[in-house]
Amino acid sequence: MRLLKVVVVLVILILAGLAGYAYFGDMTSDPNEMRMPVELDLGADSPTPQPAATTGAASAEDGDAAQPAATDGAEAGQNDLD
């Protein structure tokens, strides 16, 4: 029973020390400038994805199976930041 109390006290002290280090420890990084060249080709057409190959029976029965899936605007030049 006494050993269990020692283990519980040690666990509590370890958790308190970890929380203290997280709040008061020096965990910030020094800011540094980083430059990377970026090539923007805004006039180029994006390649259209080809529909996945389906079995002959499924494509013959489903007339719209060969149609490409609806896009979420990614091909139109939109992204999550717009």
PyMOL CGO cylinders between C-alpha atoms (Angstrom):
from pymol import cmd
from pymol.cgo import CYLINDER

trace = [
    CYLINDER, 0.00, 0.00, 0.00, 2.84, 2.34, 0.82, 0.3, 1, 1, 1, 1, 1, 1,
    CYLINDER, 2.84, 2.34, 0.82, 4.48, 1.66, -2.56, 0.3, 1, 1, 1, 1, 1, 1,
    CYLINDER, 4.48, 1.66, -2.56, 1.22, 2.55, -4.31, 0.3, 1, 1, 1, 1, 1, 1,
    CYLINDER, 1.22, 2.55, -4.31, 1.14, 5.94, -2.55, 0.3, 1, 1, 1, 1, 1, 1,
    CYLINDER, 1.14, 5.94, -2.55, 4.72, 6.64, -3.63, 0.3, 1, 1, 1, 1, 1, 1,
    CYLINDER, 4.72, 6.64, -3.63, 3.89, 5.79, -7.26, 0.3, 1, 1, 1, 1, 1, 1,
    CYLINDER, 3.89, 5.79, -7.26, 0.77, 7.99, -7.19, 0.3, 1, 1, 1, 1, 1, 1,
    CYLINDER, 0.77, 7.99, -7.19, 2.71, 10.92, -5.72, 0.3, 1, 1, 1, 1, 1, 1,
    CYLINDER, 2.71, 10.92, -5.72, 5.46, 10.50, -8.33, 0.3, 1, 1, 1, 1, 1, 1,
    CYLINDER, 5.46, 10.50, -8.33, 2.92, 10.42, -11.16, 0.3, 1, 1, 1, 1, 1, 1,
    CYLINDER, 2.92, 10.42, -11.16, 1.27, 13.59, -9.85, 0.3, 1, 1, 1, 1, 1, 1,
    CYLINDER, 1.27, 13.59, -9.85, 4.66, 15.34, -9.57, 0.3, 1, 1, 1, 1, 1, 1,
    CYLINDER, 4.66, 15.34, -9.57, 5.62, 14.25, -13.09, 0.3, 1, 1, 1, 1, 1, 1,
    CYLINDER, 5.62, 14.25, -13.09, 2.35, 15.57, -14.52, 0.3, 1, 1, 1, 1, 1, 1,
    CYLINDER, 2.35, 15.57, -14.52, 2.73, 18.85, -12.62, 0.3, 1, 1, 1, 1, 1, 1,
    CYLINDER, 2.73, 18.85, -12.62, 6.30, 19.20, -13.87, 0.3, 1, 1, 1, 1, 1, 1,
    CYLINDER, 6.30, 19.20, -13.87, 5.24, 18.50, -17.44, 0.3, 1, 1, 1, 1, 1, 1,
    CYLINDER, 5.24, 18.50, -17.44, 2.45, 21.08, -17.23, 0.3, 1, 1, 1, 1, 1, 1,
    CYLINDER, 2.45, 21.08, -17.23, 4.84, 23.63, -15.72, 0.3, 1, 1, 1, 1, 1, 1,
    CYLINDER, 4.84, 23.63, -15.72, 7.39, 23.04, -18.45, 0.3, 1, 1, 1, 1, 1, 1,
    CYLINDER, 7.39, 23.04, -18.45, 4.71, 23.41, -21.13, 0.3, 1, 1, 1, 1, 1, 1,
    CYLINDER, 4.71, 23.41, -21.13, 3.61, 26.77, -19.73, 0.3, 1, 1, 1, 1, 1, 1,
    CYLINDER, 3.61, 26.77, -19.73, 6.93, 28.23, -18.62, 0.3, 1, 1, 1, 1, 1, 1,
    CYLINDER, 6.93, 28.23, -18.62, 9.51, 26.38, -20.67, 0.3, 1, 1, 1, 1, 1, 1,
    CYLINDER, 9.51, 26.38, -20.67, 11.37, 28.03, -23.52, 0.3, 1, 1, 1, 1, 1, 1,
    CYLINDER, 11.37, 28.03, -23.52, 9.64, 26.28, -26.37, 0.3, 1, 1, 1, 1, 1, 1,
    CYLINDER, 9.64, 26.28, -26.37, 9.62, 29.11, -28.91, 0.3, 1, 1, 1, 1, 1, 1,
    CYLINDER, 9.62, 29.11, -28.91, 11.67, 28.92, -32.05, 0.3, 1, 1, 1, 1, 1, 1,
    CYLINDER, 11.67, 28.92, -32.05, 13.74, 31.79, -33.35, 0.3, 1, 1, 1, 1, 1, 1,
    CYLINDER, 13.74, 31.79, -33.35, 12.09, 33.38, -36.38, 0.3, 1, 1, 1, 1, 1, 1,
    CYLINDER, 12.09, 33.38, -36.38, 14.13, 33.11, -39.55, 0.3, 1, 1, 1, 1, 1, 1,
    CYLINDER, 14.13, 33.11, -39.55, 13.43, 34.36, -43.03, 0.3, 1, 1, 1, 1, 1, 1,
    CYLINDER, 13.43, 34.36, -43.03, 13.03, 31.72, -45.69, 0.3, 1, 1, 1, 1, 1, 1,
    CYLINDER, 13.03, 31.72, -45.69, 12.65, 32.54, -49.37, 0.3, 1, 1, 1, 1, 1, 1,
    CYLINDER, 12.65, 32.54, -49.37, 11.65, 30.06, -52.04, 0.3, 1, 1, 1, 1, 1, 1,
    CYLINDER, 11.65, 30.06, -52.04, 11.10, 30.89, -55.70, 0.3, 1, 1, 1, 1, 1, 1,
    CYLINDER, 11.10, 30.89, -55.70, 7.63, 30.01, -56.90, 0.3, 1, 1, 1, 1, 1, 1,
    CYLINDER, 7.63, 30.01, -56.90, 6.70, 29.66, -60.55, 0.3, 1, 1, 1, 1, 1, 1,
    CYLINDER, 6.70, 29.66, -60.55, 3.13, 30.68, -61.35, 0.3, 1, 1, 1, 1, 1, 1,
    CYLINDER, 3.13, 30.68, -61.35, 1.77, 29.59, -64.70, 0.3, 1, 1, 1, 1, 1, 1,
    CYLINDER, 1.77, 29.59, -64.70, -1.69, 31.09, -64.55, 0.3, 1, 1, 1, 1, 1, 1,
    CYLINDER, -1.69, 31.09, -64.55, -2.40, 30.82, -68.28, 0.3, 1, 1, 1, 1, 1, 1,
    CYLINDER, -2.40, 30.82, -68.28, -1.86, 27.08, -68.67, 0.3, 1, 1, 1, 1, 1, 1,
    CYLINDER, -1.86, 27.08, -68.67, -4.81, 24.71, -68.91, 0.3, 1, 1, 1, 1, 1, 1,
    CYLINDER, -4.81, 24.71, -68.91, -4.91, 22.05, -66.25, 0.3, 1, 1, 1, 1, 1, 1,
    CYLINDER, -4.91, 22.05, -66.25, -5.07, 18.47, -67.53, 0.3, 1, 1, 1, 1, 1, 1,
    CYLINDER, -5.07, 18.47, -67.53, -8.48, 16.87, -67.20, 0.3, 1, 1, 1, 1, 1, 1,
    CYLINDER, -8.48, 16.87, -67.20, -8.57, 13.61, -65.25, 0.3, 1, 1, 1, 1, 1, 1,
    CYLINDER, -8.57, 13.61, -65.25, -9.51, 10.50, -67.19, 0.3, 1, 1, 1, 1, 1, 1,
    CYLINDER, -9.51, 10.50, -67.19, -12.45, 8.50, -65.83, 0.3, 1, 1, 1, 1, 1, 1,
    CYLINDER, -12.45, 8.50, -65.83, -11.56, 5.22, -64.15, 0.3, 1, 1, 1, 1, 1, 1,
    CYLINDER, -11.56, 5.22, -64.15, -11.97, 2.07, -66.24, 0.3, 1, 1, 1, 1, 1, 1,
    CYLINDER, -11.97, 2.07, -66.24, -15.12, 0.15, -65.44, 0.3, 1, 1, 1, 1, 1, 1,
    CYLINDER, -15.12, 0.15, -65.44, -16.29, -3.29, -66.40, 0.3, 1, 1, 1, 1, 1, 1,
    CYLINDER, -16.29, -3.29, -66.40, -18.16, -3.68, -69.66, 0.3, 1, 1, 1, 1, 1, 1,
    CYLINDER, -18.16, -3.68, -69.66, -21.41, -4.74, -68.00, 0.3, 1, 1, 1, 1, 1, 1,
    CYLINDER, -21.41, -4.74, -68.00, -21.50, -1.77, -65.63, 0.3, 1, 1, 1, 1, 1, 1,
    CYLINDER, -21.50, -1.77, -65.63, -20.67, 0.78, -68.31, 0.3, 1, 1, 1, 1, 1, 1,
    CYLINDER, -20.67, 0.78, -68.31, -23.21, -0.68, -70.72, 0.3, 1, 1, 1, 1, 1, 1,
    CYLINDER, -23.21, -0.68, -70.72, -26.00, -0.59, -68.13, 0.3, 1, 1, 1, 1, 1, 1,
    CYLINDER, -26.00, -0.59, -68.13, -25.13, 2.76, -66.57, 0.3, 1, 1, 1, 1, 1, 1,
    CYLINDER, -25.13, 2.76, -66.57, -25.11, 5.45, -69.21, 0.3, 1, 1, 1, 1, 1, 1,
    CYLINDER, -25.11, 5.45, -69.21, -23.59, 7.99, -66.83, 0.3, 1, 1, 1, 1, 1, 1,
    CYLINDER, -23.59, 7.99, -66.83, -20.85, 5.66, -65.52, 0.3, 1, 1, 1, 1, 1, 1,
    CYLINDER, -20.85, 5.66, -65.52, -18.46, 6.91, -68.20, 0.3, 1, 1, 1, 1, 1, 1,
    CYLINDER, -18.46, 6.91, -68.20, -19.09, 10.54, -67.24, 0.3, 1, 1, 1, 1, 1, 1,
    CYLINDER, -19.09, 10.54, -67.24, -16.39, 12.17, -65.09, 0.3, 1, 1, 1, 1, 1, 1,
    CYLINDER, -16.39, 12.17, -65.09, -17.35, 12.85, -61.50, 0.3, 1, 1, 1, 1, 1, 1,
    CYLINDER, -17.35, 12.85, -61.50, -18.50, 16.35, -60.53, 0.3, 1, 1, 1, 1, 1, 1,
    CYLINDER, -18.50, 16.35, -60.53, -15.65, 18.55, -59.38, 0.3, 1, 1, 1, 1, 1, 1,
    CYLINDER, -15.65, 18.55, -59.38, -15.57, 20.78, -56.36, 0.3, 1, 1, 1, 1, 1, 1,
    CYLINDER, -15.57, 20.78, -56.36, -14.14, 23.76, -58.24, 0.3, 1, 1, 1, 1, 1, 1,
    CYLINDER, -14.14, 23.76, -58.24, -10.50, 22.66, -58.08, 0.3, 1, 1, 1, 1, 1, 1,
    CYLINDER, -10.50, 22.66, -58.08, -10.23, 22.44, -61.87, 0.3, 1, 1, 1, 1, 1, 1,
    CYLINDER, -10.23, 22.44, -61.87, -11.77, 25.88, -62.29, 0.3, 1, 1, 1, 1, 1, 1,
    CYLINDER, -11.77, 25.88, -62.29, -8.82, 27.45, -60.46, 0.3, 1, 1, 1, 1, 1, 1,
    CYLINDER, -8.82, 27.45, -60.46, -10.50, 27.78, -57.09, 0.3, 1, 1, 1, 1, 1, 1,
    CYLINDER, -10.50, 27.78, -57.09, -9.06, 26.56, -53.82, 0.3, 1, 1, 1, 1, 1, 1,
    CYLINDER, -9.06, 26.56, -53.82, -9.96, 26.62, -50.15, 0.3, 1, 1, 1, 1, 1, 1,
    CYLINDER, -9.96, 26.62, -50.15, -8.50, 30.10, -49.74, 0.3, 1, 1, 1, 1, 1, 1,
    CYLINDER, -8.50, 30.10, -49.74, -10.85, 31.76, -52.26, 0.3, 1, 1, 1, 1, 1, 1,
]
cmd.load_cgo(trace, "trace")
